[in-house]
Amino acid sequence: MASRQEESSRASPMHFVRSMFNVRLSAAKARRSGALASVSTSQTRELKSVRGKNRRTTRNVGDIARKEDERRTNARTSADDNDRDVDHGRDISTFDKEDKPMLICAFDVVGATAAQEAMIREAMTLKPNYSYRVREVVAENESIMNLGIFKSVRCLAKDSRDGLRVTFEVVPYEIMRGLEFYGLDSVPAKLIEDTFKPQMGKPMNSKEIVGALENFKAYNVNTRRFGEATIEGMRMIDDTSDGILRLEFIETSVDGVTIEIDPSVDPKTGKENKVVSKVSSIMPYFEGIAHTKCLNGDRLREAVDRFRAQNPRFGEPRINLLPTPGKPLGHRTFVVQLKEKAMRGITCGGGMSARGLSEGIFSGLAGHFSAFHTNLFGTGKMSNFSIEATPRKGGRGLTVVRPHVNLSFSDPWVGFGPARTSRTLSFRSDSNSMRATHGVPSNAEGDGTQPDITAPGLSDISLQKHAACIEHSRPLLNGWTGTFAVDFKSTSVLDNDGQHSLLDAYGAPVTFSGLKYDTAFASQLRFTYSGANSAHLMLSAEQALPVQPQWLKYTRVVAKAKRSFDLLNLKQLPGPMQLVLSSKGGSVFGDLPPYEAFAIGGTSSVRGYNDGSIGTGRKYVVGSAEYRLPIRPGITGALFFDYGSDLHSGSSVLGDPAGTRGKPGSGFAYGGAALFETGGLPIRFDYAMNHQGNARFHFSLARDFI
């Protein structure tokens, strides 16, 4: 420090004046002593030496100015970096790290425009002629860098007579003239271009670039339907001296999948059971996730949803994306944590049937028994057996019990093949009322039904079905699912005494073949679609083949569609107002037993009517428009309008059950509804007024009535 101060004093103008005064004083003394020549020569050489030094100092100042100009134009070269070190001192980061305050006499800014320097001065918190520690100056350097308008900021310090002089050397960004990006597969190119378009023709700004990254992450979360963004970082590649901003994005890539299974706990002993599930039966669900260069949140959510739906043997899966050890940023391991549930069980019970209570206490009893297994052989295959019985009062004082039996075996993924095909084998035997097709109107308006009768004293007739079915289903592209099924069914009509009935109260046949049983062997092809905005579409075609001459031969086609539209989204409401449009229709070509005709009217068709009160047709169409208003979380109000028609096809049904019972064939209704979401269970209450002025309440455990 002392040597630098001495050098500085020798180069100062005051020192030059002081030297000239000393020379002249020495010359006067020499004249008095008679040694003028020698002294004068010596002092003259000293004076020339001082003047020479001063002239060299002046030349150095000029060099500094020229070098400053060169630094401004070639700030990126290493030679200029060395010049800056010489000109403005050394980097503050190389100073002694001891926490000692240093007097700083000035803060200079080099390399910035006047406007940029003003921004720096405004952002600075340190003031000249105060003492600061090294860490405080370094923090100030970082705050200038955080302005986002400079490619680099260097903090240099040099000792002076008045203290330490600090210079911030900055290199501004270039004007943005173009954009190149790499590795951003989860964000549309148009969104990227629209984000950076306002920055074109302006100096690049790292803060705006980081803001764009956050915008891309938000888009990634919202559209990919995954709990976290799959964009983990971003860096600038290459130089930007040509005005082209080149960005490389680091997206999440999956190196592998790990399955962790926790055992179930015995509720009686509290001990853990042995893990039964095989990892080999779980891994295929997530093979599409493993070794992916760019994690697709949609594909991940689809895989998790499919696994959850097809594996009731486990509780809710917990998904984690953990950093892969020894790998750089963006490399993750997909960890699936599962907990086994009770895989098999038996349930049985009894209760009172609301329908049976109207016919007496004993007839109101209902009992059921079921046995299930959700993890056969540890591979997730499922089996189920259930039987339900309700005694009914017969027409002659007899009690008739007609059990409902269901037996099924399901393989959610056959052989874990690439087509992801599932298979279900089932047998069912059930008994259902024929009131919807053969009910007699209770009044002239055709609203309401009374039981049909085949003989005095009988209160009802029912449909007894036995069916065996093999069904294969597989996912298709873009939200579509395809299903192919083959079934064999035998149907008969029984009265309340359990006797076969061939005619209804009007003498019309109730079976198409005229025999006790109608037999059909049919194949069905069904396509379903689920998309955004609660969009659903179902297309179905069923073809019955007459393997035997007396077997049924028909073609049935059915279509259903539903979609919701957001109208308004007010802050005062828990959700958006919606308009929900629903429709369905179908037609049957060929043999059509009366009980297989389309029944129009009721809770799942046109509200405001009893089941089947509008018509029974070979063709039909039903539509609904519903306006929904969210009132509170879990509570929604609705206004609706329904319409249904048999398209004048009622008379083409065998026996014309609609015409002989005076059903109108078409009708509409309007009303209001209340929807409640209670623990994931939707409960719906509807109050509807039909076109003839009759009102009716409806109750259902569904969010949508169609």
C-alpha positions, 0 to 999 in steps of 0.5 A, a space after each residue: 500500500 505504501 509503495 502504491 501511495 509513493 508512486 501516486 505522489 510522484 506522479 501527481 502535479 503537486 509533486 512536480 511543482 515541489 520538485 521544481 522549487 527544490 531544483 531552483 533552491 539548490 541552484 541558488 545555493 550552488 551559486 553562493 558556493 561556487 559550484 553552479 555548473 556541477 550542481 546545475 547540471 545535476 539538478 537539470 538532469 533531475 528536473 528532466 527526469 521529473 518532467 519525463 516521468 510526468 510526461 509518461 504519466 500523461 501518456 498513460 492517461 491517454 492510453 487509458 482513454 483509448 483502452 476504455 474505447 477499445 473495451 467498450 467495443 471489444 468487451 468480450 475478449 480476454 485481452 480486454 479483460 486483462 486491460 480492465 484488471 489493470 485499469 480498475 484494479 482486481 476482482 473484489 472476490 479475490 480480496 481478503 475474506 476477513 470480515 473487515 470494513 473497508 472505506 470506499 470513496 467512489 462507485 463507478 460504472 463502466 460499459 453501460 448506457 446512461 439509462 442503464 447506469 441510472 437503473 444501476 444507481 437506483 438499484 444500489 444500496 451502498 453509498 460512497 465514502 462509507 465503510 463496507 465489508 467484502 460480502 456487502 460489495 459482492 451482494 451489491 454486484 449480485 443485485 446489479 446482475 439481478 436487474 436482468 439486463 446485463 450478460 455479466 457484471 464484474 466488481 473491480 476495486 483499486 486503492 487510491 489516496 482517498 480509499 478504495 475505488 470500486 468499479 462495476 464493469 457491465 456487459 449489456 445484452 444484445 438486441 434480440 433478433 431471433 429465437 432458437 429453443 431445444 428440448 421443449 417438447 411439452 409446450 406448443 411452439 406457438 406459445 413459445 413464439 407468442 411469449 417471446 414476441 414482445 421482446 423482439 427488437 429489444 435488449 435481451 432480459 434474463 428476468 423476462 426469460 425466467 418469467 417465460 420459463 415459469 409461464 411454460 411450467 404453469 402451462 405444463 401443470 395445467 395441461 398435462 394434468 400432473 401435480 408438478 411441472 415436468 420442466 426442471 430447468 433452462 440454460 442459454 447455449 452459445 453466444 448471443 453476439 448475433 442477437 439470436 437467443 438460444 435456449 435449451 430446456 431441461 425436461 424430466 426424463 424417467 430412467 426407470 420404474 420402481 414398485 414398492 408394495 406394503 402388505 395388508 394388515 389383519 384386522 383381527 390380529 393387527 399383524 401384517 399379512 404376506 405380500 401376495 401381489 407379483 411385481 410382474 403384474 404391476 410393471 406392465 401398467 407403467 412400462 410406457 413411462 420407463 426410459 422416456 426422454 420427456 415425461 408426458 403428464 397426460 400419459 402418466 395420469 392415464 397410466 395411473 388412472 387405468 391402474 387404479 380402475 383395474 386394480 381394486 386389490 390396492 389402495 390409492 397409489 402414491 406416485 413420486 418422481 425422485 432424482 436418479 442418483 449419479 445422474 444430472 438434473 432432469 433424470 428421475 426414477 418413477 416410484 410407485 408405492 402401493 398398499 394391498 387391501 383385503 383381497 377376498 371376503 364374504 358378505 351377507 345381509 338382509 333388509 326391507 325392500 321399499 317396493 315389497 313393503 307396499 305388498 306386506 311386511 313379509 314381502 318387503 324382506 330382502 337378503 343378499 350373499 356375495 363372495 369376491 376375490 380381487 387378486 387371484 394368483 397374485 396377478 390382479 384377476 378378479 372373481 365375484 359371486 352374488 345372489 339376492 332374493 326378495 319374496 313377493 306376494 303371489 296372485 293366489 296367496 302364494 309367496 314367490 322368491 325369484 333370486 338374482 344371481 351374478 357370477 363373473 370372472 375378470 382379467 383386467 389385462 389379458 397376457 399383458 399384451 400390447 393391445 391392453 385387452 381386458 376380458 370378462 366372463 359372466 353369467 347372470 339370472 335376474 327378474 325385472 318388472 315389465 311395467 315400463 313396457 306393459 303398464 296400463 295408464 291410470 288416467 286419460 292423460 297417459 301419465 302413470 302406470 298400473 300393473 298389467 294383468 294376465 288373469 284375475 288376482 295377479 298384480 304383476 308380470 315380470 321378465 326372467 332372463 338367463 344370460 352368459 357373456 364373454 366381453 373383450 375391451 381395449 383402449 383405442 386412440 385419443 380417449 376412445 375405448 372399443 368393446 366386443 361382446 358375445 352373449 347367449 340369453 334366454 328370456 321368459 315372461 312369468 306371472 306372480 305365481 311363477 307361471 309362464 305367461 304368453 299373453 298380456 291383459 289385451 291378448 297380445 303376445 309377450 314373447 316374439 317366438 310365441 314359445 315360453 322362451 325367446 332365445 338369442 345369440 348376439 354379438 355387440 360392438 361398442 365404442 365409447 369416447 371420453 374427452 374434455 368438457 365432460 364430453 361423452 359419446 357411445 356408439 353401439 351395434 348389436 346383431 342377433 344371429 339365428 343359429 336355430 330357426 326359432 331364435 331371434 334375428 335383429 339388429 339394434 343400434 344405439 347412440 348416446 352423447 353428452 357435453 357441458 359448456 362453461 358459461 360464466 365463472 364468477 368469483 362469488 361462485 365455487 365454480 362456473 355456470 354450465 350448460 349441459 346438453 344430452 341426447 340419446 336415440 336408437 333403432 331396432 331392425 328385425 325381430 323385436 319382442 315387446 319387452 326389448 322395445 325402447 321405453 320412453 319416460 322416467 328418471 333416466 329418460 324424460 322426467 315428469 313421467 313414470 317409467 315408459 309412460 310416454 311410449 314403447 317404440 322400435 325407434 326413439 330419441 330423447 334430448 335434454 338441456 340443463 343449466 347448472 348453477 353451483 351454489 356451494 362446494 358440493 351443492 349445485 342447482 339446475 333447471 332443465 328441459 326434457 323431450 322424448 319421442 318414439 318417432 311414430 314407431 310404437 305401432 310397429 312393436 309386436 302387440 302395440 303395447 303403447 297404442 293399446 295402453 293409450 301412451 302419447 308417443 311423445 312428450 316434454 317436461 321441465 323443472 328444477 334439480 338439486 345435486 349433492 356430492 357427499 363423499 364422492 357419492 352423487 345424489 340427485 333430486 328432480 322435480 319435473 312438470 310434464 306437458 300435461 301439467 302433472 308433476 313428479 319427484 325423481 331421486 337418483 344416485 347419479 350426477 347426470 340423468 341420462 
